[in-house]
Amino acid sequence: MRRIHIATSVRGLMAQSDYHLQEIAPNFYADGKPLKTAKQVRAALQEMLDEGMEWIPDVNCDNYDSTGRCLGHPCKEEHNG
């Protein structure tokens, strides 16, 4: 078995309203500081797209491809019975 982390679509976030992006801005960081405005978030998302990132990987994921998709993680099999 392997575990796959869920990623967030960069294009999906770009389609969100400024109000929503303003609310999630503190979850995005630049130079170690949280972003404060929707405009800053849009700029960060556009930068990701320009670099080829289509997905924002889960913060716990350390095995993702150049587009941001999780490549999977081994996990021990659980037996039900």
Salt bridges, closest charged atoms under 4 A:
ASP18 OD1 - ARG42 NH2 2.94
GLU54 OE1 - ARG11 NE 3.08
ASP62 OD1 - HIS73 ND1 3.67
